[in-house]
Amino acid sequence: MTGSHVPQFRTHYLWVDAIVRGPAIPELGVIEHRIASPWPADHNIEVRIQRNRSTFGRWDATIDSTIGGRKEPLIGLDGLHLAENVYRTVHRDVMTAADTELWTRLHAALVDCNGVRVAIAGHSGAGKTTLALALALRGAQLRADEGVFIRGTEAVGLPRRVHLKAGTFDVLPDIKAHDSLYLPYTPSVWALDPSTLPATPNVDSAVRGIDLVLILDKWDGGPTRVAPMPAPQAIQSLAEQSALWSDNHGLTLRNIAALLSNAPCYRMIRHHGDTGADTVEELVASCVTPGT
């Protein structure tokens, strides 16, 4: 068989299988992760790659999607831009499939900490990934770094590589020991394989309810602290983030309301330089009953 027919890798994204065929291109490693999916995929995205005949180091590709029967030709891209196009297509189809299945995406991380499922929400740059990784280095199962799907009282994390900025290594130097892929953006990004963290997520418990919702607020000079967040404020905060990913606002509000009817919500304000991991572990130990 020729190189364009040999599978380079196949990776599960919940409802979607991403199948890449052709030469190994380092940047495409951002698509590949080794977290098991809780169910078989109903849709495929197949990427066939070959060398561009006119320019060395450039690639031609065809992306075939079973959602909507889309076929997208790509001509003369470098590895990074090829990876961006494939990554964007995969996540577009995941969002489409999720909406069809009546799931709502939260802009949040998801960790199972000492048997308690914690959703960590907040605006971009609030420190969700850093806090989730800090807990994962202590043995928590990292389910997702920024994408959580909820439907009623159930939740499942979007499996993918964890995206890190340079500052993460300063706060969590132990992360350097884990497998990550360098992506030459400005500023630089590293994509960490979550299966190299101390506790690989158990696929049998991938889909279950959230026990605790934590919304990250600003940093300040005081001690790190948490306080209960009234449900109306929590719904507004979560809905504002989720609205970016779905036009079905009624479904979004229903799923968030169902989540908050089952899980208490807290706001966290952290001291400068504190990941918040100690506070989360104390909160988990003191006031939350683990789900079953």
TAKAFEN-V831310 format. One record per residue. N is the residue number from 1. RES is the residue in one letter. NEAR is the number of other C-alpha atoms within 12 Angstrom. Layout:
n: {N	N}
res: {RES	RES}
near: {NEAR	NEAR}
This chain:
n: {1	2	3	4	5	6	7	8	9	10	11	12	13	14	15	16	17	18	19	20	21	22	23	24	25	26	27	28	29	30	31	32	33	34	35	36	37	38	39	40	41	42	43	44	45	46	47	48	49	50	51	52	53	54	55	56	57	58	59	60	61	62	63	64	65	66	67	68	69	70	71	72	73	74	75	76	77	78	79	80	81	82	83	84	85	86	87	88	89	90	91	92	93	94	95	96	97	98	99	100	101	102	103	104	105	106	107	108	109	110	111	112	113	114	115	116	117	118	119	120	121	122	123	124	125	126	127	128	129	130	131	132	133	134	135	136	137	138	139	140	141	142	143	144	145	146	147	148	149	150	151	152	153	154	155	156	157	158	159	160	161	162	163	164	165	166	167	168	169	170	171	172	173	174	175	176	177	178	179	180	181	182	183	184	185	186	187	188	189	190	191	192	193	194	195	196	197	198	199	200	201	202	203	204	205	206	207	208	209	210	211	212	213	214	215	216	217	218	219	220	221	222	223	224	225	226	227	228	229	230	231	232	233	234	235	236	237	238	239	240	241	242	243	244	245	246	247	248	249	250	251	252	253	254	255	256	257	258	259	260	261	262	263	264	265	266	267	268	269	270	271	272	273	274	275	276	277	278	279	280	281	282	283	284	285	286	287	288	289	290	291	292}
res: {M	T	G	S	H	V	P	Q	F	R	T	H	Y	L	W	V	D	A	I	V	R	G	P	A	I	P	E	L	G	V	I	E	H	R	I	A	S	P	W	P	A	D	H	N	I	E	V	R	I	Q	R	N	R	S	T	F	G	R	W	D	A	T	I	D	S	T	I	G	G	R	K	E	P	L	I	G	L	D	G	L	H	L	A	E	N	V	Y	R	T	V	H	R	D	V	M	T	A	A	D	T	E	L	W	T	R	L	H	A	A	L	V	D	C	N	G	V	R	V	A	I	A	G	H	S	G	A	G	K	T	T	L	A	L	A	L	A	L	R	G	A	Q	L	R	A	D	E	G	V	F	I	R	G	T	E	A	V	G	L	P	R	R	V	H	L	K	A	G	T	F	D	V	L	P	D	I	K	A	H	D	S	L	Y	L	P	Y	T	P	S	V	W	A	L	D	P	S	T	L	P	A	T	P	N	V	D	S	A	V	R	G	I	D	L	V	L	I	L	D	K	W	D	G	G	P	T	R	V	A	P	M	P	A	P	Q	A	I	Q	S	L	A	E	Q	S	A	L	W	S	D	N	H	G	L	T	L	R	N	I	A	A	L	L	S	N	A	P	C	Y	R	M	I	R	H	H	G	D	T	G	A	D	T	V	E	E	L	V	A	S	C	V	T	P	G	T}
near: {8	13	16	23	18	20	21	26	27	26	35	33	42	38	35	34	36	41	35	39	29	26	28	23	28	23	29	37	34	41	42	37	32	27	33	29	28	25	19	15	25	22	28	33	41	37	43	35	38	34	27	19	13	13	14	14	20	23	32	31	32	30	32	29	31	27	28	15	14	19	20	22	22	27	24	23	29	27	32	27	27	37	32	22	29	38	31	19	32	40	32	24	33	40	33	28	30	37	26	18	19	25	39	47	47	44	39	45	48	49	56	44	40	27	27	33	45	49	50	48	43	36	25	20	22	28	39	41	45	40	46	46	47	35	39	37	28	25	23	33	37	54	49	48	42	40	41	46	45	39	32	28	26	32	44	46	47	44	44	37	39	43	37	39	29	23	21	30	23	16	23	28	16	18	33	26	15	25	23	29	29	27	26	19	17	10	12	16	24	29	35	37	34	40	27	27	32	22	24	28	35	23	22	14	27	33	30	33	37	46	36	42	47	45	45	41	30	26	22	15	13	15	18	26	30	28	21	22	25	19	25	17	19	31	31	22	32	42	36	24	29	35	23	18	29	29	18	23	24	18	27	34	33	23	32	43	29	24	37	36	24	25	34	31	37	36	34	36	30	30	22	19	23	27	32	38	36	23	27	43	31	19	30	32	17	14	18	26	22	21	24	16}
